[in-house]
Amino acid sequence: MIRKEFQHIGRDPRSLGLAFGLPMILLLIFGYALSLDVEQVPLIIWDQSRTPESMRLISLFSGSRYFTVVGGTAGYKEIDRALESREAMAALIVPIDFAAKVALGKEAEAQFFLDGSDANTATIALGYAEAIASAYSQSLSLAAIKKAGHRKGNLPVEMRARVWFNDDLESKNFIVPGIMAVILMINAALLIPLSVAREWETGTMEQLVSTPIKGPELVLGKLFPYFCIGMVNVLITIAIGRYVFLVPLKGSVVLLIAIAAIYLTAGLSLGILLSIVTKSQLAASQASLILSFLPAFMLSGFISPISQMPWPIRTITYLFPARYFVTVLKGLYMKGIGISHLYFECGMLCVYTLCLLALAVKNFQKKLA
């Protein structure tokens, strides 16, 4: 049965292209095109003050890697036009009395406009702007303390931030590993359901049923070739992530491959179960897409943190193995933790796999009867 399935795959270049080409294209597109890092936000300046103090504030924005000054302006109409045309995403307006208020120790105000059509970018950019304004305010406070006669001015509270596990805060360090969960579900959502359902539609399944082969043997024989394809995709994904995107793998490679094998088996078992139940290529592929590929993309924590989802959706995520596998990927890649910290996720993946595989064998045996 395994040899027959390998021969069938080898004679169908479209299946091979779908098995290897689509996952790699998806990996490269996500790795290069999808980025949650917010840097070089285009900024326009309207400096009404034109004083050393206003230039000092502006220099903090222009010297930051988070903002890029794309030009100046002389009125709100030009700011509106720049934001509407996407020439700029933010605008800084320094009022004419800015330096005078700073010199007198009064509260000096500056306006900061943001294009809110991209809410995520706007929120992050606003945080950057507030941090720059806070740093500027602290420098003025220290200067005032020194001017008052103190030899050394110190702020009463100083916060020093330290980022663990992803020091550079690069989104590719969790996007590239996370895409592995989506890639492995492509085999489950597209390849194996079509393979088994095609046997029903073409009438060859009746020939297989008439042979001495048993239900578990047929299910495992169908599953094994696509399991091998999936594991090759795992190795390719690890290699591309390490040597193309330079994503560090701090945990055990062996443990990652072992858990990926369990997760892949769960996805393939779901795919073959749906194809056995539906007996239709179209119905099997659509059902598998809804129950495996989309949850791996939307409900696994790959893009959106599960903690930010409404509680009914958070509850639903426990039904899909992608949730546990993405947690494993983040733990192994970025934290370097081992099985002692991931035993719950690994246990849930094993339970999920065994249940789906048993259901697939049971349903096929019913067809034999």
PyMOL commands that set and color helices and strands:
alter all, ss='L'
color gray80, all
select helices_A, chain A and resi 2-10+13-33+52-62+76-84+98-103+119-147+172-202+204-210+215-243+253-278+281-298+306-308+311-317+321-335+339-368
alter helices_A, ss='H'
color red, helices_A
select strands_A, chain A and resi 41-47+67-72+90-94+111-114
alter strands_A, ss='S'
color yellow, strands_A
deselect
rebuild
show_as cartoon
